[in-house]
Amino acid sequence: MLNAIWIIFFLISFVVGLGKMVFMNEPDIFVKMMASLFAMAKTGFEISLGLAGVMTLWLGIMRIGEKGGFLVLITRLLTPLFKKLFPNVPSDHPALGSIVMNMSANALGLDNAATPLGLKAMNELQTLNPKKDTASDAQILFLVLNTSSVTLFPVTIFAYRAQQGAINPADVFIPILIATFASTLIGLLAVSAYQKIDLFDRVIIGYLGGLAIVVISLVFYFSELDKESMQAQSARLSNFLLFSVVVAFILGAVRKNENVYEAFIDGAKEGFQVAITIIPFLIAMLAAIGVFRASGAMDLLLDMFRGLVSAIGGDLRFVDALPTALMKPLSGSGARGMMVDTMQTFGADSFVGRLTCVMQGSTETTLYVVALYLGSIKIRHSRYAITCGLLADAAGIITAVFVSYLFFG
């Protein structure tokens, strides 16, 4: 998928550039495109190096949380809910433990742990699957929850915002929580409609109702404030909550007699390696996006959406963030590149710069996750998994636009 997207970006850029040179009297268009190609390669390298410090810091902190037992704690908290959501999985089956551990790792932003746990869960669910080439109900629900999973600490987005010079990198924290909750809720409702899951079960209502009350309360409280107070209080609350989590991680590790400093260093080493590893991927995507924008193809695409939005009398400011939204279901790297490009073009603290970050954190990469997880166990028929996953994506993106207007518009 990413291979096709990358090739298409270059081919469309060439065709549009050629059209501008021949029919629109722009002889220097390919000069601009090549200049953008080299400039974005340099920018990608500089961004990756800038990320090293922030990623080193955050992954060090997350390792402290892992050592402090927070992954186990969240697993215990979620187990009663997942027993109800997966009634066809025996409570003593190892698949249930892997599912809950995967969701817990996703919630903490521990991608390095979440993916292998997710693959393990799919393999274990396959042992319960009577049709080995067709996704079971349990596998579909697990997939959709993964593609829309709530990430409590979107540290990668904070890292990119910090590197791009955002005054308060974590000011998108609460909007992301609201958007990703909406994505997960709609994904769950869609699957439940297919599978006839009883969402009015006391346990399920207790979990979902409690989360809904928190989200609705946040929206109601902040909607009553003027824009300046809303942004100030949102930033204060976000940073207070995040720093409180850091302290809780440290105290949890101390309580378990872990060496906090060594745990931080262990995670920090991984953070530095992650920052270095993404250099070729980030440069590849930024180079493709750079020539796509320099050729004018990006403007043609966005002008089409502006025309549609204008026709219905809508506000046009969100349109410049749509490339991230359109790319998100297809490619995580592509969407990340679009997010960085948008912040580079408009500024990290602009409305569209913040919106693209909220979109990035609102949902996962549906088509990639489905292909990875089902491909790992050779399932060819995904049934309604993609439909429900894309519905969840749409809910997350729409909510991201709504909350961004509320908080930053």
PEVENCOR-V106347 format. One record per backbone hydrogen bond with DSSP energy under -1.0 kcal/mol. NH is the residue of the N-H (numbers start at 1). CO is the residue of the C=O. If there is no record, write none. Layout:
# PEVENCOR-V106347
{{NH CO} {NH CO}}
This chain:
# PEVENCOR-V106347
{{5 1} {6 2} {7 3} {8 4} {9 5} {10 6} {11 7} {12 8} {13 9} {14 10} {15 11} {16 12} {17 13} {18 14} {19 15} {20 16} {21 17} {22 18} {23 19} {24 20} {26 20} {29 26} {32 28} {33 29} {34 30} {35 31} {36 32} {37 33} {38 34} {39 35} {40 36} {41 37} {42 38} {43 39} {44 40} {45 41} {46 42} {47 43} {48 44} {49 45} {50 46} {51 47} {55 51} {56 52} {57 53} {58 54} {59 55} {60 56} {61 57} {62 58} {63 59} {64 60} {65 61} {66 62} {67 63} {68 64} {69 66} {70 65} {73 69} {74 70} {75 71} {76 72} {77 73} {78 74} {79 75} {82 78} {83 79} {84 80} {85 81} {86 82} {89 86} {93 90} {96 93} {98 94} {99 95} {100 96} {101 97} {102 98} {103 99} {104 100} {105 101} {106 102} {107 103} {108 104} {109 106} {110 105} {111 109} {113 110} {114 110} {115 111} {117 113} {118 114} {119 115} {120 116} {121 117} {122 118} {123 119} {124 120} {125 121} {126 122} {128 125} {134 131} {135 381} {140 136} {141 137} {142 138} {143 139} {144 140} {145 141} {146 142} {147 143} {148 144} {152 107} {155 153} {158 154} {159 155} {160 156} {161 157} {162 158} {163 159} {164 160} {165 162} {166 161} {171 168} {173 170} {176 172} {177 173} {178 174} {179 175} {180 176} {181 177} {182 178} {183 179} {184 180} {185 181} {186 182} {187 183} {188 184} {189 185} {190 186} {191 187} {192 188} {193 189} {194 190} {195 191} {196 192} {197 192} {199 197} {201 198} {205 201} {206 202} {207 203} {208 204} {209 205} {210 206} {211 207} {212 208} {213 209} {214 210} {215 211} {216 212} {217 213} {218 214} {219 215} {220 216} {221 217} {222 218} {223 219} {225 222} {230 226} {231 227} {232 228} {233 229} {234 230} {235 231} {236 232} {237 233} {238 234} {239 235} {240 236} {241 237} {242 238} {243 239} {244 240} {245 241} {246 242} {247 243} {248 244} {249 245} {250 246} {251 247} {252 248} {253 249} {254 250} {255 251} {256 252} {257 254} {258 253} {260 258} {263 259} {264 260} {265 261} {266 262} {267 263} {268 264} {269 265} {270 266} {271 267} {272 268} {273 269} {274 270} {275 271} {276 272} {277 273} {278 274} {279 276} {282 278} {283 279} {284 280} {285 281} {286 282} {287 283} {288 284} {289 285} {290 286} {291 287} {292 288} {293 289} {294 290} {295 291} {296 293} {298 292} {300 296} {301 297} {302 298} {303 299} {304 300} {305 301} {306 302} {307 303} {308 304} {309 305} {310 306} {311 307} {313 310} {314 309} {319 316} {321 318} {322 319} {325 321} {326 322} {327 323} {328 324} {330 327} {331 327} {335 331} {336 332} {337 333} {338 334} {339 335} {340 336} {341 337} {342 338} {343 339} {344 340} {345 341} {346 342} {347 343} {350 347} {354 350} {355 351} {356 352} {358 354} {359 355} {360 356} {361 357} {364 147} {366 364} {367 329} {369 365} {370 366} {371 367} {372 368} {373 369} {374 370} {375 371} {376 372} {378 375} {379 374} {380 133} {381 133} {385 382} {388 384} {389 385} {390 386} {391 387} {392 388} {393 389} {394 390} {395 391} {396 392} {397 393} {398 394} {399 395} {400 396} {401 397} {402 398} {403 399} {404 400} {405 401} {406 402} {407 403} {408 404}}
